[in-house]
């Protein structure tokens, strides 16, 4: 197997052997071959991390050439960004942005105002493909509304965990 630089990154040797599943439920129409390759996710010096497309060419080599030989198979694997961010954001200021204050003509009622957290950072993101991600760890009511009443702290919501179930092949 070669990569996009035409370097040989590995090979798979077919050894004569049989698994227990082949004895109980023989499926001899195909064989699954799995190849693992380690790719350094760090970008070259002076460049930002980015998604990468890694190309491979699979070239079978037989002891004796078959009557009909197919051309080498070319595959591309799309890899996500896998390096820590190079820039740590620093908050310059924060506040609550409110929607316009609306009221009835006789001032007997007002509409609920929409609120949004507003953050300003010291500098913009250097990498145009990067983004800010935030997680609310705690919240509390306005102390003016609760008076001297002490409320228990709210627990931070747990992060979703990926499923650990194994994916099985469809039969």
C-alpha positions as CSV (number, residue, x, y, z in Angstrom):
1,X,0.0,0.0,0.0
2,X,1.4,3.4,-1.0
3,X,0.4,6.9,0.1
4,X,0.1,10.1,-2.0
5,X,3.8,10.6,-1.9
6,X,4.3,7.1,-3.5
7,X,5.9,5.8,-0.3
8,X,5.2,2.2,0.7
9,X,3.4,2.5,4.1
10,X,2.8,-1.2,4.6
11,X,1.7,-4.5,3.3
12,X,-0.7,-7.3,4.2
13,X,0.5,-10.9,3.9
14,X,-2.2,-13.5,3.4
15,X,-1.4,-16.4,5.7
16,X,-3.1,-19.8,5.6
17,X,-5.4,-19.9,8.6
18,X,-9.0,-20.3,9.4
19,X,-11.2,-18.6,12.1
20,X,-13.8,-20.3,14.2
21,X,-16.6,-18.4,12.4
22,X,-15.5,-19.9,9.1
23,X,-16.2,-23.4,10.6
24,X,-19.7,-22.6,11.9
25,X,-21.0,-20.1,9.2
26,X,-18.8,-20.2,6.1
27,X,-18.9,-17.0,4.1
28,X,-16.4,-17.6,1.3
29,X,-17.6,-15.1,-1.3
30,X,-15.3,-12.3,0.1
31,X,-12.5,-11.5,2.5
32,X,-12.3,-8.3,4.6
33,X,-8.8,-6.9,4.9
34,X,-8.2,-4.1,7.4
35,X,-5.1,-1.9,7.3
36,X,-4.2,0.7,10.0
37,X,-1.9,3.6,9.2
38,X,-0.7,6.3,11.6
39,X,-0.7,9.8,10.2
40,X,1.0,12.7,11.9
41,X,-1.8,15.3,12.4
42,X,0.5,18.3,13.0
43,X,0.6,20.8,10.2
44,X,3.9,22.1,8.8
45,X,5.5,25.0,10.7
46,X,3.6,28.3,10.0
47,X,0.4,26.7,8.8
48,X,-2.9,26.2,10.6
49,X,-4.3,22.8,11.3
50,X,-6.9,21.7,8.8
51,X,-8.8,18.7,7.5
52,X,-6.8,16.4,5.3
53,X,-7.4,14.1,2.5
54,X,-5.0,11.2,2.5
55,X,-4.7,9.1,-0.7
56,X,-3.7,5.5,-0.9
57,X,-3.1,3.1,-3.8
58,X,-3.6,-0.6,-3.2
59,X,-1.5,-2.8,-5.5
60,X,-2.0,-6.5,-5.3
61,X,1.1,-8.7,-5.8
62,X,0.5,-12.3,-6.5
63,X,3.0,-15.2,-6.5
64,X,1.6,-16.2,-9.8
65,X,-0.3,-13.6,-11.8
66,X,-4.0,-14.3,-12.3
67,X,-5.4,-14.6,-15.9
68,X,-7.3,-11.3,-15.5
69,X,-5.6,-8.7,-13.4
70,X,-7.3,-5.5,-12.3
71,X,-5.6,-2.1,-12.1
72,X,-4.4,-0.8,-8.7
73,X,-7.2,0.6,-6.5
74,X,-6.9,4.2,-5.4
75,X,-8.7,5.4,-2.2
76,X,-8.9,8.7,-0.4
77,X,-9.6,9.0,3.3
78,X,-11.0,12.4,4.7
79,X,-9.5,13.1,8.1
80,X,-10.8,15.8,10.5
81,X,-8.6,18.3,12.4
82,X,-6.9,16.4,15.2
83,X,-4.5,18.9,16.8
84,X,-5.2,21.1,19.8
85,X,-6.0,24.7,19.0
86,X,-3.0,27.0,18.5
87,X,-4.8,30.0,20.0
88,X,-6.5,30.3,23.4
89,X,-9.3,33.0,23.4
90,X,-9.1,35.8,26.0
91,X,-12.3,37.6,26.9
92,X,-12.2,41.4,26.7
93,X,-15.7,42.0,27.9
94,X,-19.1,40.2,28.4
95,X,-22.7,41.3,28.8
96,X,-26.3,40.5,28.0
97,X,-27.7,41.7,24.7
98,X,-31.5,42.5,25.0
99,X,-34.2,42.8,22.4
100,X,-36.0,46.1,22.1
101,X,-38.4,47.0,24.9
102,X,-42.0,46.8,23.7
103,X,-45.1,47.7,25.6
104,X,-48.8,48.3,25.1
105,X,-50.0,51.8,24.3
106,X,-51.4,52.3,27.9
107,X,-48.3,50.7,29.5
108,X,-50.4,48.0,31.1
109,X,-48.2,45.2,29.8
110,X,-44.8,44.6,28.2
111,X,-43.5,41.8,26.0
112,X,-40.8,39.4,27.2
113,X,-37.4,40.6,26.1
114,X,-35.1,38.1,24.3
115,X,-31.7,37.9,26.0
116,X,-28.4,36.6,24.6
117,X,-25.0,36.3,26.1
118,X,-22.6,38.7,24.4
119,X,-18.8,38.1,24.4
120,X,-16.0,40.2,23.0
121,X,-12.6,38.7,22.6
122,X,-9.2,40.4,22.7
123,X,-8.3,39.3,19.2
124,X,-10.2,37.5,16.4
125,X,-9.5,33.9,15.5
126,X,-6.3,33.6,13.5
127,X,-7.4,30.4,11.7
128,X,-10.4,31.1,9.4
129,X,-11.4,27.4,9.7
130,X,-11.6,27.5,13.5
131,X,-14.5,28.5,15.7
132,X,-15.3,29.2,19.3
133,X,-17.2,26.5,21.3
134,X,-18.7,27.2,24.7
135,X,-20.4,25.2,27.4
136,X,-22.5,26.7,30.2
137,X,-21.3,25.2,33.5
138,X,-23.6,27.0,35.9
139,X,-26.4,29.5,36.0
140,X,-28.3,31.2,38.8
141,X,-31.3,33.6,39.1
142,X,-30.9,37.3,39.5
143,X,-30.2,38.1,43.2
144,X,-32.4,41.1,42.9
145,X,-35.4,38.8,42.2
146,X,-34.5,36.2,44.9
147,X,-33.7,38.7,47.7
148,X,-31.8,37.1,50.6
149,X,-32.9,33.6,49.8
150,X,-30.0,31.3,49.3
151,X,-30.6,28.8,46.5
152,X,-28.6,25.6,46.1
153,X,-26.1,25.7,43.2
154,X,-27.2,24.2,40.0
155,X,-25.3,21.2,38.8
156,X,-23.5,21.5,35.4
157,X,-25.1,19.3,32.8
158,X,-23.1,16.2,31.9
159,X,-21.5,15.9,28.5
160,X,-23.0,13.4,26.1
161,X,-21.0,10.2,26.0
162,X,-20.4,8.4,22.7
163,X,-22.0,5.0,22.5
164,X,-19.6,2.1,23.2
165,X,-21.7,-0.4,21.3
166,X,-19.8,-2.2,18.6
167,X,-21.1,-1.9,15.1
168,X,-21.7,-5.2,13.4
169,X,-21.8,-6.0,9.8
170,X,-25.2,-6.4,8.2
171,X,-25.9,-10.0,7.4
